[in-house]
Amino acid sequence: MKIIDKYGDSVQFPASLHILVLLDSLYEKKSFAPHDHLLKWEEAFQELKIPVYVVSPDDRYHVAHSSFHYVYNMDRSLYIKNDLVRTKYVFGKEYHLIYPCMLLMDGTQVIAKTYRLSERGIGQVYLKALKIRYTQKKEKIERMLKEHPRKEDQELS
């Protein structure tokens, strides 16, 4: 799977929580609305400290003012792996269509998936990510409290 950034360097996705947004193209009109919806959620994902990777088969498209990572999968292997490529025949000619998708990933494991890149679909993935982040923070604080018990806390029990 060859995924590169805007400089042509190979990209490795993090082993922690991250989001992949797979779009058909960033040049075509059909991808403008999903991309615009995604940009509205940019600040919310930044607050959760979850990196968002916008994947496109297009070469070298970049939004300068965005904190999202724009990466390119020109061989479309990531799309094929996630079963997002469909074949369509029109007047005997074969076309390959890519369906947009948003994946909430933890390493290589898919936690949540939505094919609707609308406000509602992105919001559902955000809520799932928020729940995971909240649980992680809660567990971290509970471990910290167990490691450093205070006498007052023990008396309350």
PASEBA-1860 file (N, C-alpha, C; in nm, 3 decimals):
! residues 157
1> MKIIDKYG> 0.086/-0.117/0.000/0.000/0.000/0.000/0.090/0.123/0.000 ~ 0.085/0.200/-0.106/0.170/0.317/-0.118/0.089/0.443/-0.090 ~ 0.118/0.504/0.024/0.051/0.628/0.062/0.159/0.732/0.082 ~ 0.145/0.846/0.013/0.247/0.950/0.020/0.185/1.083/0.063 ~ 0.269/1.172/0.114/0.223/1.305/0.153/0.249/1.403/0.039 ~ 0.228/1.531/0.066/0.241/1.632/-0.040/0.384/1.648/-0.090 ~ 0.481/1.599/-0.013/0.621/1.608/-0.054/0.669/1.482/-0.126 ~ 0.583/1.382/-0.136/0.619/1.256/-0.200/0.681/1.155/-0.105
9> DSVQFPAS> 0.680/1.186/0.025/0.735/1.094/0.125/0.630/0.992/0.166 ~ 0.675/0.874/0.198/0.585/0.767/0.242/0.524/0.802/0.377 ~ 0.397/0.766/0.396/0.324/0.799/0.519/0.288/0.671/0.592 ~ 0.312/0.670/0.722/0.269/0.561/0.809/0.162/0.618/0.902 ~ 0.050/0.551/0.910/-0.056/0.596/1.000/-0.018/0.559/1.142 ~ -0.061/0.640/1.241/-0.023/0.612/1.380/-0.083/0.483/1.433 ~ -0.018/0.429/1.536/-0.068/0.308/1.601/-0.178/0.341/1.701 ~ -0.200/0.469/1.724/-0.305/0.514/1.817/-0.431/0.554/1.740
17> LHILVLLD> -0.521/0.618/1.808/-0.649/0.661/1.750/-0.625/0.765/1.639 ~ -0.686/0.744/1.524/-0.679/0.839/1.413/-0.799/0.817/1.321 ~ -0.818/0.913/1.233/-0.932/0.907/1.141/-0.882/0.912/0.998 ~ -0.938/0.824/0.915/-0.911/0.825/0.772/-1.038/0.868/0.700 ~ -1.026/0.966/0.616/-1.138/1.009/0.532/-1.097/0.978/0.388 ~ -1.165/0.883/0.328/-1.131/0.841/0.193/-1.229/0.905/0.095 ~ -1.176/0.992/0.009/-1.258/1.062/-0.089/-1.219/1.018/-0.229 ~ -1.314/1.026/-0.320/-1.291/0.988/-0.459/-1.192/1.084/-0.524
25> SLYEKKSF> -1.209/1.212/-0.499/-1.125/1.313/-0.559/-1.144/1.441/-0.481 ~ -1.045/1.525/-0.482/-1.062/1.657/-0.422/-1.079/1.764/-0.529 ~ -1.067/1.724/-0.656/-1.083/1.816/-0.767/-1.225/1.817/-0.822 ~ -1.299/1.710/-0.799/-1.431/1.698/-0.859/-1.538/1.756/-0.767 ~ -1.640/1.809/-0.829/-1.747/1.877/-0.757/-1.818/1.787/-0.656 ~ -1.829/1.657/-0.685/-1.900/1.566/-0.597/-1.832/1.551/-0.461 ~ -1.704/1.585/-0.450/-1.632/1.575/-0.323/-1.627/1.706/-0.246 ~ -1.674/1.814/-0.305/-1.668/1.944/-0.237/-1.753/1.946/-0.111
33> APHDHLLK> -1.877/1.898/-0.119/-1.967/1.902/-0.003/-1.914/1.815/0.113 ~ -1.875/1.689/0.089/-1.820/1.611/0.201/-1.695/1.676/0.262 ~ -1.611/1.732/0.178/-1.490/1.797/0.228/-1.525/1.921/0.310 ~ -1.622/1.998/0.265/-1.666/2.117/0.339/-1.726/2.079/0.474 ~ -1.806/1.972/0.478/-1.862/1.925/0.606/-1.750/1.886/0.701 ~ -1.649/1.819/0.648/-1.536/1.776/0.729/-1.461/1.896/0.788 ~ -1.442/1.999/0.708/-1.370/2.118/0.755/-1.444/2.187/0.870 ~ -1.576/2.175/0.873/-1.653/2.235/0.984/-1.622/2.166/1.117
41> WEEAFQEL> -1.577/2.042/1.113/-1.548/1.963/1.233/-1.399/1.969/1.271 ~ -1.321/2.044/1.197/-1.177/2.047/1.218/-1.138/2.084/1.361 ~ -1.195/2.188/1.414/-1.162/2.232/1.550/-1.199/2.127/1.654 ~ -1.312/2.061/1.636/-1.356/1.959/1.731/-1.256/1.842/1.735 ~ -1.208/1.798/1.618/-1.111/1.689/1.616/-0.976/1.734/1.672 ~ -0.942/1.861/1.652/-0.818/1.913/1.710/-0.824/1.910/1.863 ~ -0.939/1.945/1.920/-0.955/1.944/2.065/-0.936/1.804/2.122 ~ -0.979/1.702/2.049/-0.961/1.564/2.093/-0.820/1.512/2.066
49> KIPVYVVS> -0.742/1.589/1.993/-0.606/1.551/1.955/-0.605/1.420/1.877 ~ -0.697/1.412/1.782/-0.705/1.296/1.694/-0.664/1.341/1.554 ~ -0.554/1.285/1.501/-0.514/1.324/1.366/-0.614/1.274/1.262 ~ -0.642/1.360/1.166/-0.734/1.326/1.057/-0.654/1.325/0.928 ~ -0.661/1.212/0.857/-0.593/1.197/0.729/-0.698/1.195/0.619 ~ -0.689/1.291/0.528/-0.778/1.295/0.413/-0.704/1.227/0.298 ~ -0.758/1.113/0.256/-0.692/1.032/0.153/-0.763/1.053/0.021 ~ -0.683/1.074/-0.082/-0.737/1.096/-0.216/-0.645/1.029/-0.317
57> PDDRYHVA> -0.700/0.981/-0.428/-0.612/0.928/-0.532/-0.549/1.040/-0.615 ~ -0.594/1.164/-0.594/-0.538/1.278/-0.667/-0.395/1.304/-0.622 ~ -0.318/1.358/-0.710/-0.178/1.386/-0.681/-0.162/1.532/-0.639 ~ -0.106/1.550/-0.520/-0.059/1.680/-0.472/-0.167/1.786/-0.447 ~ -0.281/1.745/-0.400/-0.382/1.844/-0.359/-0.360/1.873/-0.213 ~ -0.368/2.001/-0.175/-0.341/2.039/-0.037/-0.423/2.162/-0.001 ~ -0.480/2.163/0.117/-0.550/2.281/0.168/-0.457/2.345/0.270 ~ -0.406/2.461/0.238/-0.300/2.524/0.319/-0.346/2.560/0.460
65> HSSFHYVY> -0.469/2.601/0.477/-0.514/2.650/0.607/-0.572/2.541/0.698 ~ -0.558/2.418/0.660/-0.618/2.309/0.737/-0.514/2.235/0.820 ~ -0.559/2.183/0.934/-0.470/2.102/1.018/-0.478/1.954/0.979 ~ -0.565/1.920/0.886/-0.576/1.782/0.841/-0.450/1.744/0.761 ~ -0.421/1.616/0.761/-0.309/1.564/0.683/-0.366/1.515/0.550 ~ -0.323/1.576/0.440/-0.369/1.534/0.307/-0.266/1.436/0.251 ~ -0.312/1.314/0.225/-0.224/1.210/0.174/-0.287/1.149/0.049 ~ -0.203/1.079/-0.027/-0.246/1.031/-0.158/-0.221/0.882/-0.172
73> NMDRSLYI> -0.320/0.813/-0.224/-0.312/0.670/-0.247/-0.345/0.646/-0.394 ~ -0.247/0.672/-0.480/-0.272/0.669/-0.624/-0.297/0.530/-0.678 ~ -0.245/0.426/-0.612/-0.273/0.290/-0.660/-0.408/0.238/-0.606 ~ -0.475/0.318/-0.524/-0.609/0.290/-0.470/-0.616/0.164/-0.384 ~ -0.505/0.117/-0.335/-0.503/-0.006/-0.255/-0.580/0.010/-0.124 ~ -0.576/0.128/-0.064/-0.650/0.151/0.061/-0.801/0.147/0.035 ~ -0.843/0.196/-0.081/-0.984/0.191/-0.119/-1.029/0.048/-0.142 ~ -0.945/-0.028/-0.210/-0.977/-0.168/-0.240/-0.982/-0.249/-0.110
81> KNDLVRTK> -0.885/-0.225/-0.021/-0.880/-0.297/0.107/-1.008/-0.276/0.189 ~ -1.064/-0.155/0.182/-1.186/-0.123/0.258/-1.313/-0.140/0.175 ~ -1.301/-0.207/0.059/-1.415/-0.240/-0.027/-1.496/-0.117/-0.067 ~ -1.426/-0.013/-0.113/-1.492/0.111/-0.153/-1.494/0.133/-0.303 ~ -1.438/0.040/-0.380/-1.433/0.053/-0.526/-1.540/-0.036/-0.587 ~ -1.623/0.023/-0.671/-1.728/-0.051/-0.741/-1.707/-0.035/-0.891 ~ -1.741/-0.137/-0.964/-1.730/-0.133/-1.110/-1.867/-0.106/-1.168 ~ -1.871/-0.016/-1.264/-1.997/0.020/-1.330/-1.973/0.013/-1.481
89> YVFGKEYH> -2.072/-0.043/-1.552/-2.062/-0.054/-1.697/-2.165/0.038/-1.761 ~ -2.117/0.125/-1.848/-2.206/0.216/-1.921/-2.175/0.200/-2.070 ~ -2.274/0.153/-2.144/-2.261/0.129/-2.288/-2.138/0.044/-2.320 ~ -2.116/-0.059/-2.238/-2.007/-0.152/-2.261/-1.871/-0.105/-2.210 ~ -1.864/0.017/-2.160/-1.737/0.068/-2.108/-1.734/0.053/-1.956 ~ -1.620/0.011/-1.905/-1.606/-0.015/-1.762/-1.553/0.109/-1.688 ~ -1.621/0.145/-1.580/-1.579/0.256/-1.495/-1.563/0.206/-1.352 ~ -1.465/0.260/-1.282/-1.445/0.226/-1.141/-1.485/0.346/-1.057
97> LIYPCMLL> -1.582/0.326/-0.969/-1.630/0.431/-0.882/-1.576/0.410/-0.742 ~ -1.542/0.519/-0.676/-1.497/0.512/-0.537/-1.602/0.579/-0.451 ~ -1.646/0.504/-0.349/-1.744/0.560/-0.256/-1.670/0.625/-0.140 ~ -1.708/0.747/-0.103/-1.641/0.813/0.010/-1.673/0.742/0.141 ~ -1.581/0.752/0.235/-1.597/0.681/0.361/-1.512/0.750/0.468 ~ -1.556/0.738/0.593/-1.480/0.789/0.707/-1.460/0.675/0.804 ~ -1.333/0.650/0.841/-1.300/0.539/0.930/-1.234/0.593/1.056 ~ -1.285/0.551/1.171/-1.220/0.578/1.298/-1.135/0.455/1.326
105> MDGTQVIA> -1.004/0.475/1.335/-0.910/0.365/1.346/-0.834/0.372/1.477 ~ -0.804/0.255/1.531/-0.711/0.243/1.643/-0.602/0.149/1.596 ~ -0.492/0.207/1.551/-0.388/0.128/1.485/-0.439/0.083/1.349 ~ -0.451/-0.048/1.331/-0.503/-0.100/1.204/-0.647/-0.149/1.218 ~ -0.702/-0.139/1.338/-0.839/-0.187/1.364/-0.941/-0.076/1.337 ~ -1.045/-0.110/1.262/-1.153/-0.015/1.235/-1.250/-0.017/1.353 ~ -1.267/0.098/1.417/-1.357/0.112/1.532/-1.497/0.153/1.486 ~ -1.501/0.249/1.393/-1.630/0.297/1.341/-1.611/0.332/1.194
113> KTYRLSER> -1.721/0.320/1.119/-1.717/0.345/0.976/-1.847/0.411/0.935 ~ -1.838/0.515/0.852/-1.958/0.576/0.798/-1.936/0.606/0.650 ~ -2.039/0.579/0.573/-2.034/0.610/0.430/-2.099/0.745/0.402 ~ -2.159/0.803/0.504/-2.226/0.932/0.488/-2.137/1.041/0.545 ~ -2.076/1.118/0.459/-1.991/1.227/0.503/-2.073/1.356/0.510 ~ -2.180/1.347/0.587/-2.266/1.462/0.614/-2.238/1.508/0.755 ~ -2.303/1.615/0.797/-2.287/1.663/0.935/-2.321/1.551/1.034 ~ -2.427/1.479/1.007/-2.473/1.373/1.097/-2.373/1.256/1.100
121> GIGQVYLK> -2.327/1.212/0.984/-2.234/1.101/0.977/-2.102/1.132/1.046 ~ -2.048/1.252/1.020/-1.924/1.294/1.084/-1.945/1.309/1.234 ~ -2.061/1.361/1.273/-2.093/1.377/1.415/-2.098/1.244/1.488 ~ -2.149/1.141/1.425/-2.155/1.009/1.487/-2.015/0.952/1.511 ~ -1.926/0.971/1.413/-1.788/0.925/1.430/-1.720/1.007/1.540 ~ -1.748/1.137/1.543/-1.690/1.223/1.647/-1.734/1.177/1.786 ~ -1.863/1.147/1.802/-1.912/1.101/1.933/-1.845/0.970/1.976 ~ -1.823/0.881/1.882/-1.755/0.756/1.913/-1.610/0.784/1.956
129> ALKIRYTQ> -1.543/0.875/1.886/-1.405/0.912/1.921/-1.400/0.981/2.057 ~ -1.499/1.065/2.084/-1.508/1.135/2.212/-1.524/1.035/2.326 ~ -1.609/0.936/2.307/-1.632/0.834/2.409/-1.503/0.756/2.436 ~ -1.430/0.721/2.332/-1.304/0.648/2.348/-1.202/0.733/2.422 ~ -1.189/0.860/2.381/-1.094/0.951/2.447/-1.130/0.970/2.595 ~ -1.259/0.987/2.623/-1.305/1.005/2.761/-1.271/0.881/2.845 ~ -1.296/0.765/2.791/-1.266/0.640/2.861/-1.116/0.626/2.886 ~ -1.034/0.661/2.788/-0.889/0.654/2.804/-0.842/0.747/2.916
137> KKEKIERM> -0.893/0.869/2.917/-0.853/0.966/3.020/-0.900/0.921/3.158 ~ -1.022/0.870/3.165/-1.077/0.822/3.292/-0.991/0.710/3.348 ~ -0.956/0.613/3.263/-0.872/0.501/3.307/-0.734/0.547/3.350 ~ -0.679/0.645/3.282/-0.547/0.698/3.318/-0.551/0.763/3.456 ~ -0.655/0.839/3.484/-0.669/0.905/3.614/-0.691/0.801/3.724 ~ -0.772/0.699/3.696/-0.796/0.594/3.796/-0.666/0.519/3.829 ~ -0.584/0.490/3.727/-0.454/0.425/3.752/-0.364/0.514/3.837 ~ -0.364/0.643/3.805/-0.281/0.737/3.879/-0.324/0.744/4.026
145> LKEHPRKE> -0.453/0.743/4.052/-0.503/0.749/4.189/-0.471/0.621/4.266 ~ -0.473/0.507/4.198/-0.439/0.381/4.264/-0.291/0.374/4.299 ~ -0.209/0.433/4.216/-0.065/0.431/4.240/-0.024/0.523/4.355 ~ -0.099/0.628/4.376/-0.065/0.728/4.478/-0.184/0.752/4.572 ~ -0.221/0.653/4.652/-0.335/0.673/4.743/-0.297/0.768/4.857 ~ -0.396/0.843/4.898/-0.377/0.933/5.013/-0.448/0.873/5.134 ~ -0.401/0.910/5.253/-0.462/0.858/5.375/-0.606/0.899/5.387 ~ -0.640/1.021/5.345/-0.778/1.068/5.354/-0.871/0.982/5.267
153> DQELS> -0.821/0.943/5.148/-0.900/0.860/5.057/-0.924/0.721/5.117 ~ -0.825/0.667/5.183/-0.839/0.535/5.243/-0.938/0.539/5.359 ~ -0.942/0.649/5.432/-1.036/0.662/5.544/-1.179/0.673/5.495 ~ -1.199/0.731/5.374/-1.332/0.746/5.318/-1.390/0.613/5.272 ~ -1.305/0.519/5.240/-1.352/0.390/5.186/-1.416/0.304/5.290
END
